[in-house]
Amino acid sequence: SHARAPHLTPEEWHEKLQDGEDLVLFDVRNFYETRIGHFQGGDDTPGVVDCIDPQTLSYEQVPDFLTQESNLTRFKGKTVMMYCTG
């Protein structure tokens, strides 16, 4: 069986974002939902949390995104905070 990540309350989520160190946000919503709104982020900018949008049409495409080594390297050594609408 796979270990599940803990569910965070909004307050806990906000606190982790404030820490921001070695953190990456992984937006697993579909393409349409991410166009409506998303967290702003940067790539390797000090003090700015990296936000990864795999630009998928459905959640079922996320595993394919994660099989690409170039995508995986953005997660290595980081705390990953994943979010979706469901």
N, C-alpha and C positions, 0 to 999 in steps of 0.2 A: 504494500500500500504506500501511497505518497503522503508525505507530511503536508498539512495545510498551513498556509500562512495565516497569521492572526488577523481577524477583522478589527479595524480601527474605528473608534468613534470620530466624529468630526473634530473634536478637540485634540485627540491623539494625532490625527492626520496633520492638523495645523502645526502642532508642536514638532513633529518630525520634519515638516517642510522648513520650519524656522531653523532647525539644526542644519539641514541641507548638506552636511559633509558626506561625501562619497555616496550620494543619493541620485537615483534616476527614477523618473516617472514613466511608467509604461502604460500608454493609453490603448486598451484593447477593444475600444468601441469601433463600430464600423465607420467607413469613409463618410457617410452622410452625417452621423452624429458628431464626428470630430470637426466637421466644417461649421456646425452650429456654434460650437464653443470648445475651447481647450485651454490648458495651462500654457503660459508663455515660458519658453526655456531656451537655453543655448547649448552649444556643443563645446565642451572643454573650456568654457569661460569661467574663470575663478569667481566663486560666489553666486553663480547662476546654476540652478538645477537643470540637468539634461532631461529633456522630454522626448520620448520615443513614440512615434505614431507609425505603426506598420502599414497604414493605409490599406486596410483590408475591407472587403465587401461583407464579410461575416467573421464571427469569432473562430469558426472552423479553419480559417486560413492562418491563424496565429502560429500553430506549430510549424508550418512551412517557413514562415518568416524566421523562426528560431533555429532552423536547420542551417542557415547561412552563417558561416563563420564571421563574416564582416559585420553582421548584426549582433552576434553574440559578444563580440569584443567590447561593445558599448556597455554591457552589463557586468563584465568581469570586475571583481573586487568592489562592487557597489551594493548598497542596499536598494532593492527594487521595490518600488511602491506601484502596484498595478491597480488600475481602476477601470470601471465600466458602468453602464447604466443599469445592469440587471441585478 
